[in-house]
Amino acid sequence: MPHILSSDQIADYHRDGFVIARGFFAADEIDLLRSAAKVDRALDEHSFGRADGEGGTVRLSLWNHPGDSIYGMFARCERIVRSAEKLLGGEVYHYHSKMIMKDPRVGGAWAWHQDYGYWYQNGVLFPWLVSVSIAVDPATRENGCLQVIPRSHDLGRIEHGLTGEQAGADMEREHAILERLPLVYCEMDPGDAIFFHANLLHRSDMNQSENPRWSMICCYNAAANDPYKDSHHPRYTPLQTVPDQSIRDVGGNHFAEAGDVAWLSGDRDHSARALPKKP
């Protein structure tokens, strides 16, 4: 039975900047999420692309508030929220969620970056945020799984600029870091989840395979880290946690109904745009 992160997993996260929780969601839970997402016309209609600067485009849908659809049940379930609270040391709120849609042969790359490299632009003072990437499809090296640099969260915030339409870390520093720290390919099965620190350097390659790689990413901010100014992502908003069983209850009844989702269009996602273009 999936459960919240253990003390050993919490320690691994703080040491390495990430931890992979194998089987964090059960097979039937992830089947409901996949079934909902792949037929959800609203998710598709509200998706937008981000050019990777290498000739590819990453497609994603983005929303701020979790709502009551199956996406909201995943983001609000006790298992994931209590784990985020353990990692951040207290109350958290939902910063935003997104579905990354790396379709076969066309899903683009993500440049090396830290999430705090551009969330910093939103008035978030401390890097007290955690992202949880849930594998909807198998994630392999061939279809562009997440790559991370363990312990890179200890480097602090690195300067970022635009690579294509994406935020990318300073390349000179990035190369120096890779000479001293290892690179890990985070291959995952559906239902696995990786929790990672806002300052962890991570990237992914283009999907070169015939298989899709969709993932849902839920991001949480510490309630004590309420941004000092408004942005396109929310300031502190109390999070109404739901029992884990809510995933099955909602998914089994009206899994494709996501009408309460407050979609964020590409032209309102300003985090990266505040950065200078990289030469």
C-alpha positions in Angstrom: 0.0 0.0 0.0 1.6 3.4 -1.0 2.3 5.7 1.9 4.0 9.0 2.7 7.8 9.3 2.5 9.8 7.5 5.2 12.4 9.0 7.4 15.1 7.4 5.3 13.6 8.9 2.1 13.4 12.3 3.8 17.1 12.0 4.6 18.0 11.0 1.0 16.1 14.0 -0.3 18.0 16.5 2.0 21.3 14.9 1.1 20.9 14.5 -2.7 18.2 17.1 -3.4 15.8 14.5 -4.7 14.3 11.1 -3.9 12.4 8.6 -6.1 9.5 7.0 -4.4 8.8 3.8 -6.3 5.2 2.8 -6.6 4.1 5.9 -4.8 0.8 5.6 -6.6 -0.9 2.3 -7.2 -1.4 0.8 -10.7 -5.1 1.4 -10.7 -4.7 5.0 -9.5 -2.2 5.9 -12.2 -4.5 4.1 -14.8 -7.3 6.4 -13.8 -5.0 9.5 -14.3 -3.7 8.3 -17.6 -7.2 7.4 -18.9 -8.4 10.9 -17.9 -5.5 12.8 -19.3 -5.4 11.1 -22.6 -9.0 11.7 -23.5 -9.3 15.2 -21.8 -10.1 17.6 -24.5 -9.7 20.6 -22.1 -6.2 19.5 -21.2 -5.3 19.2 -24.9 -7.0 22.5 -25.8 -5.2 24.4 -23.1 -1.8 23.0 -23.8 1.0 25.2 -25.2 4.5 24.7 -26.5 7.9 25.8 -25.2 10.7 25.8 -27.8 13.8 24.2 -26.4 16.3 26.1 -28.5 17.4 22.8 -30.2 14.6 22.6 -32.8 12.1 20.8 -30.6 9.1 21.9 -28.6 7.8 20.7 -25.2 4.0 20.6 -24.9 2.4 21.2 -21.5 -0.7 22.3 -19.8 -0.5 24.4 -16.6 -2.9 25.3 -13.8 -2.6 27.1 -10.5 -5.4 25.8 -8.2 -5.9 22.0 -7.9 -9.7 21.9 -8.0 -11.9 18.8 -7.6 -11.1 16.8 -10.8 -8.8 13.8 -10.7 -5.9 16.1 -11.2 -6.9 17.9 -8.0 -7.3 14.6 -6.1 -3.7 13.7 -6.9 -2.4 17.1 -5.9 -4.5 17.3 -2.7 -4.3 13.7 -1.5 -2.9 13.2 2.0 0.0 11.0 0.7 1.6 13.6 -1.4 0.7 16.7 0.8 2.0 15.1 4.0 5.2 14.1 2.2 5.7 17.7 1.0 5.1 18.9 4.5 7.7 16.6 5.9 10.2 17.8 3.3 9.5 21.5 3.9 9.0 21.3 7.6 5.5 22.6 7.9 2.3 23.6 6.1 2.5 23.8 2.3 0.2 25.2 -0.3 -0.3 24.3 -4.0 1.9 26.5 -6.1 0.8 25.0 -9.4 0.6 21.7 -11.4 1.3 20.9 -15.0 1.1 18.0 -17.4 4.2 17.5 -19.5 3.3 15.8 -22.8 6.4 14.4 -24.5 4.8 12.7 -27.5 6.7 10.2 -29.6 9.5 11.6 -31.8 8.3 15.2 -31.3 8.5 15.9 -27.6 11.3 18.4 -27.1 14.1 18.7 -24.5 14.3 20.8 -21.3 17.6 22.7 -20.8 19.5 22.4 -17.5 17.7 24.6 -15.0 16.6 25.0 -11.4 12.9 25.7 -10.8 13.9 28.4 -8.3 16.0 30.0 -11.1 12.8 31.4 -12.5 10.4 31.2 -9.5 12.7 33.7 -7.9 11.3 36.2 -10.3 7.8 35.7 -8.8 8.7 37.2 -5.4 9.5 33.9 -3.7 12.2 34.8 -1.1 13.4 31.3 -0.1 13.8 28.1 -2.1 11.4 26.4 0.2 9.5 24.6 -2.6 9.3 21.0 -3.8 8.2 19.6 -7.1 6.7 16.1 -7.4 6.9 14.5 -10.9 4.5 11.6 -11.2 5.2 9.1 -14.1 2.0 8.6 -16.1 3.9 6.6 -18.8 7.1 4.7 -18.4 10.1 7.1 -18.3 13.2 5.8 -20.0 16.4 7.3 -21.4 15.0 6.8 -24.9 11.8 8.8 -24.4 13.5 11.6 -22.5 13.3 10.8 -18.8 14.3 13.4 -16.2 18.0 13.8 -15.5 19.3 15.3 -12.3 22.6 16.3 -10.7 22.7 15.0 -7.1 23.7 17.6 -4.5 23.4 20.4 -6.9 20.7 21.9 -4.6 23.5 22.9 -2.3 25.0 25.2 -4.9 22.3 27.8 -4.2 20.5 29.7 -7.0 22.4 29.9 -10.3 21.9 32.7 -12.8 19.5 31.8 -15.6 18.7 33.1 -19.0 16.4 32.0 -21.9 17.3 29.1 -24.0 14.7 29.2 -26.8 11.6 29.9 -24.7 12.8 28.0 -21.6 14.8 29.1 -18.6 18.4 27.6 -18.7 21.2 27.8 -16.1 24.4 29.6 -16.8 26.2 27.3 -19.2 29.8 28.0 -18.0 28.8 27.1 -14.5 26.8 24.2 -15.6 29.8 22.6 -17.4 32.0 23.1 -14.3 29.4 21.5 -12.1 29.1 18.4 -14.4 32.9 18.0 -14.1 32.6 17.6 -10.3 29.1 16.1 -9.7 27.5 13.0 -11.3 24.5 12.9 -13.7 21.6 10.5 -12.9 19.0 9.4 -15.4 15.7 8.9 -13.5 14.0 6.1 -15.2 10.6 5.4 -13.7 7.6 3.1 -14.0 4.1 4.5 -14.1 3.1 5.4 -10.5 6.7 6.2 -9.4 7.2 9.8 -8.2 10.3 11.9 -7.8 10.4 14.6 -5.2 13.0 17.3 -6.0 14.3 20.5 -4.4 13.7 23.8 -6.1 17.4 24.4 -6.5 18.2 20.9 -7.9 19.6 21.1 -11.5 17.6 19.0 -13.8 16.9 18.5 -17.5 15.5 16.0 -20.1 16.3 15.0 -23.6 14.0 15.0 -26.6 11.7 12.0 -26.9 13.5 9.9 -29.6 11.3 6.8 -29.1 8.0 5.6 -30.4 6.5 5.8 -26.9 4.9 8.8 -25.2 6.3 10.1 -21.9 3.6 12.0 -20.0 4.2 13.2 -16.5 2.2 15.2 -14.0 4.2 17.6 -11.9 2.7 19.1 -8.6 4.6 22.0 -7.1 4.3 23.1 -3.4 5.5 26.2 -1.6 5.9 26.4 2.2 3.1 28.5 3.7 5.9 30.4 5.6 7.4 31.4 2.2 4.4 33.4 0.9 5.7 35.5 -2.0 6.1 39.2 -1.2 4.4 40.3 -4.5 1.7 39.0 -6.8 2.6 37.0 -9.9 0.9 34.6 -12.3 1.3 31.8 -9.6 -0.7 32.1 -6.4 0.4 33.6 -3.1 -0.5 31.6 0.0 -3.8 29.8 -0.4 -4.9 27.2 2.2 -4.8 23.7 0.7 -7.8 21.5 1.4 -6.3 18.0 1.7 -8.4 15.0 0.7 -8.1 11.3 1.7 -6.1 9.1 -0.7 -9.2 7.2 -1.5 -10.6 10.3 -3.3 -8.4 9.5 -6.3 -10.4 6.3 -6.9 -13.7 7.8 -5.9 -13.4 10.7 -8.4 -11.6 8.7 -11.0 -14.2 6.0 -11.1 -17.2 8.4 -11.3 -16.3 11.3 -13.6 -12.6 11.1 -14.4 -12.7 13.2 -17.6 -14.6 16.1 -16.0 -11.9 18.8 -15.4 -14.1 21.8 -15.9 -13.1 23.4 -12.5 -9.4 23.6 -13.5 -8.1 27.2 -13.7 -5.9 26.8 -16.7 -2.9 29.1 -17.1 -2.3 30.0 -20.8 1.2 30.2 -22.2 1.0 34.0 -22.6 0.5 34.3 -18.8 3.5 32.2 -17.8 5.9 35.0 -17.2 8.5 33.3 -14.9 11.0 32.6 -17.7 10.2 35.8 -19.6 11.7 38.0 -16.9 15.1 36.5 -17.6 17.6 37.8 -20.2 18.2 35.8 -23.4 21.3 33.6 -23.3 23.9 34.6 -26.0 
